[in-house]
Structure formats: C-alpha cells, structure tokens
Amino acid sequence: MNNYLANPASLFDLKGKVALITGATGAFGQVAARVIGNSGCNLLLTGGNKEALETLAESLRQEGVHVATRNTRPNSEQECDAMVEQAVSTYGKLDILVVGSGVNDVDLIQDMSTERWQKVMDANVRDSWLLCKAAGKQFMGQGNGGKVVLVSSARGKLGHPAGYSAYCPSKSAVDGITRALGCEWGKHNITVNAIAPTVFRSNLTAWMFEDNEPGKSTRENILARIPMGRLGEPEDLAGPLLFLASDASSFHTGHVIYADGGYSAG
C-alpha cells in the first residue's frame, strides 16, 4: 500500500507516467500539457495545427519534459487507435488520456444547418467516445488501470439563450459518457472523469475580458451568475487536471467537476 498519509504530496506524483493529450494546442490542451508534463509525465501531444503543436512541444522540451507529437485530429477509429499505438511505441505504455479536442458553433436553431450541428456532435461526442475506446483497450491490456479526463462544460448542465443547441447537448453527452464508462470500467481500475469550466480566458474568449462592447456587457451578464465574481483563468484548471490525472483521484470516477466559480451551483 502506498504511504500517502505520511507523504501526501506523492499523491500527485506523475513521474514515469505516460499521457496522450488531444487538442493540445487549444486553451485547455495547453494547460493540460504544461501541468501534466511539468509534473513528470511523458507526453504524446496531438493537434491539427502543426506549427502551434511543434512550438508547444519545443517549449516543454526546454523545460525538461519528454514530448512526442502527432499532427492529426481524433476523427476516426483508425486515427484514435494510431494515437494510442504511437504513445505505446514511444514510451512503452499509456497511463493517462486527456481529451482536450472539440469545437463550438453558435447559432440559433432555425439558422443552423443539420451539417453544422453534426460537426459539433462528431467532434465533441463521437471523437471523445472513440478515444476512450482506443485508450480503454490499451489500459485493459496492460492490466494496471488508467486515467481518462474528458472536457465538459457548465453548458452540459445548463442551457443558454444565445444559440447553443449544438454545444449544450454535445457536452451533456460527454457527461453521459463520463458516467457510463465510470460504471463500466470501475472493475478495471480505470477512472473516467470530466472537467466542466465556465468561461475562462483563451484566444477565443479574449473579447469577453475587454472593456469595450460587446465584451463588457457580455462579461457583466455572466458575472451576475458567478458567486466568486470573476471569469476563469487557465490556471484555475490546473488543480482539477492534476487531481484527476493522478493517484489523488483513485477512488473518484464518473464525476463531472465544475471549475466555474460556483456558476453551476446557482
């Protein structure tokens, strides 16, 4: 038995672990790469933007992190299997899957085509399911468990009036995958959990942090619902990520953790 009570910090030790992180060049994926990599984990980073992917990888290598890359998206069963296979061929095993890939497309339902709606569902739901399937097979084959961290959203629990009829149901489905696989894989010592942020600072949301319109009014409307009185920062995701990727969460599975300053509580 690990002596975690005598050395609590060791609960979060990822030295020698191997993680596959998809969507690594996105806001969430970059946080995951830095937090998990700088905790001692070896990384396979994947993403569709080759230049951004290599820039991130080189930055992490300068910090002493072992990083391999794959310039691709998890949009087929074959590609998801190939990602897992590359992680294993590079490092000998896989311990952690972090699904940071996904998209949003905002429009009122009457103005959104079925094709646009389907692209959101495919990227957020189908691809998460395929990655879990590929990683789960590897975890079970290794026989020593594994960690899966998915990305949900406060929008998976709550609706939104501004045209989220694709994004909200896609994140609700991610919550469903989290709970279903948490139950299905518990006997294999594979934990499956999700992080659900509200708005946090990124390239896509930078306009909400500005003092001109429409940023100011949009921010004020959101802040009225957040008990802690501020929008999220990338650093706010670091703690939940490390918790869910490490032994600290070994008895937690099927959970959605809301990193939202209390937004979903009200």
Protein Blocks (a to p, Z undefined) as FASTA:
>chain_A
ZZfklmmmlmmpcghiacddehklbmklmmmmmmmmmnopacddddfblklmmmmmmmmm
mnopacddddddffbfklmmmmmmmmmmmnopafbdcdfbdcdddddfklpcfklmmmmm
mmmmmmmmmmmmmmmmmmmmnonopaddddddfklmpccfeopalmmmmmmmmmmmmmmm
mmmmmmnopacddddddddddfklmmmmpcbdfklmmmmmmmmmmmnopacdfklmmmmm
mmmmmmklmmgghiacddehhmmmZZ
